[in-house]
């Protein structure tokens, strides 16, 4: 629990390298990289041929960690819905951050923020910036649906209401749609690039 607190808690580790090491250690302890990524690939029905280190770059470790937490919350059923929403939203953020780096029409300032700090830009700002990217502008509404559900129907990071089945269905559908586009964008970007 101490490792989780240093990554996601109130008093987080601020050193980028230390956060990366803590995230990698936590991911290995929880579900394992292959199993965590399989959760994502099974949900979106895409299994990229590009290696995860290359595909997701610096977002891979936090993505794997959030996928493991999401999987655990999902297995709790209705009792885990609030946590499931929060972790799905975090997975979406990591996917969007990765895809934004290879998308056309991106803002150099946002690219710089993504590359330099795992917590910037603010996810709401990144969602807004999707409007100017050719490959990702179509997922902006899905990102908002999921992010709004997390903000209203989870207890993480602030008090919310209990999610109902319709909210969960909508959030899961939005996640699947946005994740498919992000992974496809990543694959295409890495096949076209060096």
Secondary structure, DSSP 8 states (H G I E B T S, - for coil): -HHHHHHHSSS----HHHHHHHHHHHHHHHT-HHHHHHHHHHHHT---SS-HHHHHGGGHHHHHHHHHHHHHHHHTGGGGHHHHHHHHHHHHHHHHHHHHHHSTT--HHHHHHHHH-TT-S-HHHHHHHGGG-TTTGGGHHHHHHHHHHHHHH--SSS------HHHHHHHHHHHHHHHHHHHHHHHHHHHH--
